[in-house]
């Protein structure tokens, strides 16, 4: 069995961990390295060459995914699976040029499909052909740094995997959400549901006038907020209508208070 050397490039630690977890059952994949940004990716991919496969985040500060590829040897580009939080411009562009992509949150079934395609290409003559094609595209305007990409659509419902099926909930029912490893825990009344998505990714899909980050690991639906408590000593808290007390970052206190006033007004 041929070992496929892979590199994971993403500026979100939870996203990198998620890809690594999805790769764990595949014994033919060796994760050679992880990169936290575009500059680190260029350095690692050059030092570790040849690399067979790279999972490459499209949107990264300073040096995005396309810029990373432009700085590599165009004749020996690895197979690339792009990872993006956006399913508009970018996805259409990838499909047009027959390149693989994954949309965050990455679903296991879609991941398996993309990985199997990559295997097939690497084991056939397609690998060199795809590399040359990608190199040619990067030299044109086809993949200029995306224009900016359109922001993801604001969702009104969330789909949550539950007991072998799927639960559909209106976002208005969601009281608060907390980060839990690569997952987000969604609180609805006394129920708690896990969704395979980072808190940052989920926050980008929710109405920012209604859902506000009150702590690095907590996102709250302001419709369920009741009061802010700021003791002279100890942790400030946001109290919800059901009495739940959530940690409120002191540096976010003024911002959250203003958001509550706007939402109520």
C-alpha positions in Angstrom: 0.0 0.0 0.0 1.4 3.4 -1.1 1.7 5.9 1.8 0.3 9.3 0.9 2.2 12.1 2.6 -0.3 14.9 3.5 0.0 18.4 4.9 -2.9 20.3 6.6 -2.9 24.1 6.2 -5.5 26.1 8.1 -5.3 29.1 10.5 -8.0 27.7 12.8 -6.5 25.1 15.2 -9.9 23.3 15.5 -10.2 23.0 11.7 -6.7 21.4 11.5 -7.6 19.0 14.3 -10.9 18.1 12.5 -9.1 17.2 9.3 -6.6 15.2 11.3 -9.4 13.3 13.1 -11.1 12.5 9.8 -7.8 11.2 8.4 -7.0 9.0 11.5 -8.8 5.9 10.3 -6.9 5.9 6.9 -3.7 4.0 7.4 -2.4 4.9 4.0 -2.3 8.6 4.9 0.6 10.1 6.8 0.2 13.6 8.1 3.7 15.0 7.6 3.0 18.4 9.0 0.4 21.1 9.9 0.8 24.8 9.0 -0.9 27.6 10.8 -0.7 30.2 8.1 0.3 30.8 4.5 3.9 31.7 5.1 4.5 28.6 7.3 2.8 26.5 4.6 5.2 27.6 1.9 8.2 26.9 4.1 6.9 23.4 5.1 5.8 22.4 1.7 9.1 23.4 0.2 11.1 21.7 3.0 9.1 18.5 2.9 8.9 18.1 -0.9 7.7 16.0 -2.4 4.3 16.1 -0.6 1.5 14.1 -2.2 -1.6 15.9 -0.9 -2.4 19.2 0.9 -5.6 20.2 2.6 -5.5 23.9 1.9 -7.6 26.6 3.6 -8.6 29.3 1.0 -9.0 32.2 3.3 -6.0 33.0 5.5 -4.5 36.3 6.6 -1.5 37.8 4.7 -1.0 34.8 2.4 -4.2 33.0 1.2 -4.3 29.5 -0.2 -3.9 30.6 -3.8 -0.9 32.7 -3.0 0.7 29.7 -1.2 0.4 27.6 -4.4 1.9 30.4 -6.5 5.0 30.4 -4.4 5.6 26.6 -4.9 7.3 24.8 -7.8 4.6 24.8 -10.4 5.9 21.6 -12.1 5.6 19.6 -8.9 2.5 20.8 -7.1 0.8 18.3 -4.7 -2.7 17.2 -5.2 -4.9 19.9 -3.5 -8.1 19.7 -1.6 -9.3 23.2 -1.0 -11.1 23.9 2.3 -13.4 26.9 2.4 -16.1 28.4 4.7 -17.9 29.8 1.7 -20.0 27.8 -0.8 -20.6 30.6 -3.4 -17.9 32.0 -5.7 -15.1 29.6 -4.6 -17.1 26.4 -5.0 -18.3 27.3 -8.4 -14.7 28.1 -9.5 -13.4 24.8 -8.1 -16.2 22.8 -9.8 -15.6 24.6 -13.1 -11.9 23.5 -13.1 -12.6 20.0 -11.7 -10.6 20.7 -8.5 -11.7 19.2 -5.2 -13.0 21.3 -2.3 -14.5 20.9 1.1 -16.9 23.4 2.7 -16.7 24.0 6.4 -18.1 22.4 8.5 -16.5 19.5 6.8 -19.0 16.6 6.6 -17.5 13.1 7.0 -19.3 11.7 3.9 -18.1 14.6 1.7 -14.6 14.2 3.1 -14.4 10.5 2.2 -15.5 11.3 -1.3 -12.8 14.0 -1.8 -10.2 11.7 -0.3 -11.0 8.8 -2.5 -10.8 11.0 -5.6 -7.4 12.2 -4.5 -6.2 8.6 -4.0 -7.4 7.7 -7.5 -5.6 10.7 -9.1 -2.4 10.0 -7.2 -2.4 6.4 -8.3 -3.0 7.2 -11.9 -1.5 9.4 -14.6 -4.0 12.1 -13.7 -1.8 13.4 -10.8 0.8 15.1 -13.1 -2.0 16.3 -15.4 -3.9 17.9 -12.5 -0.7 19.5 -11.2 0.1 21.1 -14.5 -3.5 22.2 -15.0 -3.5 23.8 -11.5 -0.2 25.5 -12.2 -1.6 26.9 -15.4 -4.7 28.3 -13.7 -2.6 29.9 -11.0 -0.7 31.9 -13.7 -4.0 33.4 -14.9 -6.7 35.5 -13.2 -8.9 32.5 -12.7 -7.7 32.2 -9.1 -6.8 35.7 -8.1 -7.3 36.2 -4.4 -11.1 35.9 -4.2 -12.6 39.2 -4.7 -13.7 39.3 -1.7 -15.8 36.2 -1.4 -19.5 36.7 -0.5 -20.2 36.1 3.1 -22.1 32.9 3.9 -25.9 33.3 3.9 -27.5 33.9 7.3 -29.3 30.7 8.3 -32.7 30.5 9.9 -32.5 26.8 10.7 -29.8 24.4 11.9 -29.6 20.8 11.0 -28.3 18.6 13.9 -27.5 14.9 13.6 -29.5 13.1 16.2 -29.9 9.3 16.9 -29.2 8.2 13.3 -31.4 11.0 11.9 -31.5 14.7 11.7 -33.1 17.4 13.9 -34.1 20.7 12.3 -34.3 23.6 14.7 -35.2 27.3 14.2 -32.2 29.5 15.3 -34.6 31.4 17.5 -35.0 28.4 19.8 -31.2 28.3 20.4 -30.4 29.9 23.7 -26.6 29.7 23.7 -23.8 27.8 22.1 -20.4 26.8 23.5 -17.2 25.5 21.9 -16.4 21.9 22.7 -13.3 20.7 20.9 -14.0 20.5 17.2 -17.8 20.6 17.9 -20.2 23.2 19.1 -22.7 22.4 21.8 -26.1 24.0 21.1 -28.3 24.6 24.2 -32.1 24.6 23.7 -34.0 24.6 27.0 -32.5 21.7 29.0 -31.4 19.9 25.8 -27.8 20.0 24.6 -26.9 19.0 21.0 -23.5 18.6 19.4 -22.9 19.8 15.9 -19.7 19.1 14.0 -18.7 22.7 13.4 -16.3 25.2 15.1 -17.9 28.0 17.0 -16.2 30.5 14.7 -17.7 28.9 11.6 -21.1 28.6 13.2 -21.0 32.3 14.3 -20.4 33.4 10.7 -23.6 31.7 9.6 -25.8 33.3 12.3 -27.3 36.8 12.4 -24.7 39.0 14.1 -27.4 41.3 15.5 -28.9 38.4 17.4 -26.0 36.1 18.2 -23.1 37.7 20.1 -19.8 36.2 21.3 -19.7 37.0 25.0 -16.6 34.9 25.7 -14.1 33.2 23.5 -16.0 29.9 24.0 -19.6 31.2 24.3 -22.1 32.6 21.8 -25.5 33.8 23.0 -28.9 34.5 21.4 -29.7 37.9 22.8 -33.4 37.1 22.7 -32.8 34.9 25.7 -30.5 37.4 27.6 -31.9 38.9 30.9 -29.2 40.8 32.7 -25.4 41.4 33.0 -23.9 41.0 36.4 -20.5 42.6 37.0 -19.3 42.0 40.6 -16.3 44.0 41.9 -14.5 40.7 42.4 -14.8 37.7 40.3 -16.2 36.7 36.9 -18.8 38.9 35.1 -21.8 36.9 34.0 -24.7 37.1 31.5 -27.9 35.7 33.0 -30.4 34.2 30.7 -34.2 34.1 31.1 -34.1 30.5 32.4 -31.6 31.5 35.0 -28.5 30.1 33.4 -25.3 32.1 34.2 -22.7 32.3 31.5 -19.2 33.7 31.7 -18.9 37.2 30.2 -15.4 38.4 29.2 -14.6 41.7 30.8 -13.1 43.0 27.6 -16.4 42.2 25.8 -18.7 43.6 28.5 -19.3 47.0 26.9 -19.7 45.5 23.4 -22.3 42.9 24.7 -24.2 45.6 26.7 -24.4 47.8 23.5 -25.6 44.8 21.4 -28.3 44.0 24.0 -29.6 47.6 23.9 -29.6 47.6 20.1 -31.5 44.3 20.0 -34.0 45.4 22.6 -34.5 48.8 20.9 
